[in-house]
Amino acid sequence: MKSASTDNIVTLKNINWLKDEQKYRKSRLNIVVNSSSTAMNAMRRLLLILPAISLISCSMPDMFASSTPHEIKLKNGREVPCEGAPKYQEKTGYYRYRTPDKRDAVIRADDVATIVEKRA
């Protein structure tokens, strides 16, 4: 028959072994959790960036499109150069256009005789 002290030593060794095993498992678990959280953060960033990229890509053609120059001929004989085609604002009764100096301007629709596209 085994003595009580021998049983206690074996039990203490088992407890120490279990503690070491738990530490090892916890450290392995932390490595797995950290690597998956890094992957999740990358996915979150990607999901946040995708809408911004799609919005930018949709607006890019308008931003960088080379607009053909137009000329607004007024009823008094004056000619006003503008970049791109002027847009008529129905609410106000004005044409909105962009000057060659990259400024926005408006002209009353009653004063406009014709709008002509200038050929290069």
C-alpha positions as CSV (number, residue, x, y, z in Angstrom):
1,M,0.0,0.0,0.0
2,K,1.2,3.5,-0.8
3,S,1.8,6.0,1.8
4,A,-0.2,9.3,2.0
5,S,2.9,11.4,1.4
6,T,3.6,9.6,-1.9
7,D,0.0,10.2,-3.0
8,N,0.4,13.9,-2.1
9,I,3.6,14.2,-4.2
10,V,2.0,12.5,-7.2
11,T,-1.1,14.8,-6.9
12,L,1.1,17.9,-6.6
13,K,3.1,16.8,-9.7
14,N,-0.2,16.2,-11.6
15,I,-1.5,19.7,-10.5
16,N,1.8,21.3,-11.6
17,W,1.6,19.5,-15.0
18,L,-2.0,20.6,-15.4
19,K,-1.1,24.2,-14.7
20,D,1.7,24.1,-17.2
21,E,-0.6,22.6,-19.8
22,Q,-3.2,25.2,-19.2
23,K,-0.6,28.0,-19.6
24,Y,0.5,26.4,-22.8
25,R,-3.1,26.1,-24.1
26,K,-3.9,29.7,-23.1
27,S,-0.8,31.0,-24.9
28,R,-1.8,29.0,-28.0
29,L,-5.4,30.3,-27.7
30,N,-4.1,33.9,-27.5
31,I,-2.0,33.4,-30.6
32,V,-5.1,32.1,-32.5
33,V,-7.3,34.9,-31.2
34,N,-4.8,37.6,-32.0
35,S,-4.3,36.4,-35.6
36,S,-8.0,36.1,-36.2
37,S,-8.7,39.6,-34.7
38,T,-6.0,41.0,-37.1
39,A,-7.8,39.3,-40.0
40,M,-11.1,40.7,-38.8
41,N,-9.6,44.2,-38.5
42,A,-8.3,44.0,-42.1
43,M,-11.8,42.9,-43.2
44,R,-13.4,45.8,-41.4
45,R,-11.1,48.2,-42.9
46,L,-11.8,46.8,-46.4
47,L,-15.5,47.0,-45.8
48,L,-15.2,50.6,-44.7
49,I,-13.0,51.6,-47.7
50,L,-15.0,49.9,-50.4
51,P,-17.9,52.3,-50.4
52,A,-15.5,55.3,-50.5
53,I,-13.7,53.8,-53.4
54,S,-16.9,53.1,-55.3
55,L,-18.1,56.7,-54.8
56,I,-14.8,58.1,-55.9
57,S,-14.6,55.9,-59.0
58,C,-18.1,56.9,-60.0
59,S,-17.3,60.6,-59.7
60,M,-13.9,60.5,-61.3
61,P,-15.0,60.6,-65.0
62,D,-16.9,63.8,-64.3
63,M,-14.0,65.4,-62.4
64,F,-11.3,64.7,-65.0
65,A,-13.3,64.7,-68.2
66,S,-12.0,67.2,-70.6
67,S,-15.0,69.4,-71.3
68,T,-15.3,70.9,-74.6
69,P,-15.4,74.7,-74.6
70,H,-18.7,76.4,-75.4
71,E,-19.6,80.0,-76.2
72,I,-22.7,81.7,-75.1
73,K,-23.8,84.4,-77.5
74,L,-26.0,87.1,-75.9
75,K,-28.7,89.1,-77.6
76,N,-26.6,92.3,-77.3
77,G,-23.9,90.7,-79.4
78,R,-21.5,89.8,-76.6
79,E,-19.8,86.4,-76.6
80,V,-19.1,84.7,-73.3
81,P,-16.6,81.7,-73.3
82,C,-17.2,78.9,-70.9
83,E,-15.9,75.4,-70.2
84,G,-18.4,72.7,-70.9
85,A,-22.0,73.1,-71.7
86,P,-24.0,75.6,-69.5
87,K,-26.8,74.0,-67.5
88,Y,-30.2,75.7,-67.3
89,Q,-31.6,76.2,-63.8
90,E,-35.3,76.0,-64.2
91,K,-36.1,77.3,-60.8
92,T,-34.1,80.5,-61.2
93,G,-34.3,81.1,-65.0
94,Y,-30.5,81.3,-65.2
95,Y,-27.8,79.4,-67.0
96,R,-25.0,78.2,-64.8
97,Y,-21.6,77.8,-66.4
98,R,-17.8,77.6,-65.6
99,T,-15.5,80.3,-66.8
100,P,-12.1,79.6,-68.4
101,D,-10.7,80.9,-65.1
102,K,-12.4,77.9,-63.3
103,R,-15.0,80.1,-61.6
104,D,-18.8,79.4,-61.5
105,A,-21.0,82.1,-63.1
106,V,-24.6,82.6,-64.1
107,I,-26.3,84.4,-66.9
108,R,-30.0,85.2,-67.3
109,A,-31.7,82.9,-69.8
110,D,-33.6,85.9,-71.3
111,D,-30.2,87.5,-72.4
112,V,-29.0,84.3,-74.2
113,A,-29.4,84.2,-77.9
114,T,-27.5,80.9,-78.6
115,I,-25.1,78.5,-77.1
116,V,-22.5,77.2,-79.5
117,E,-19.8,74.4,-79.0
118,K,-16.4,75.7,-80.1
119,R,-14.4,73.3,-82.1
120,A,-10.6,73.1,-81.6
